[in-house]
Amino acid sequence: MASVFIRMADGTRKATVNLPGTMPIAQLLQTAQKNWNLPSNTGYAIRLERTGLQLDASATLDSVEVQENDVFEVFPILEAG
């Protein structure tokens, strides 16, 4: 279990939560999308602020070596057209 901070890239939503290391990144994104009532027709990605890397949705928190008080940034995937 790790206590982490999750926020939207635009700063409109944020939360501190305790998460199990076995949680997949995809589940973290789905939970944030549901709890924050984010549009379901938009794709989202998550970045670990400490490393600056966008995380693979199939990875688990343990596999990306999440540390206590890490910050995750959720951002929409925008399509240019």
Secondary structure, DSSP 8 states (H G I E B T S, - for coil): -EEEEEEETTSS-EEEEEE-TT-BHHHHHHHHHHHTT--TTSEEEEEETTTTEE--TT-BTTTTT--TT-EEEEEEE----
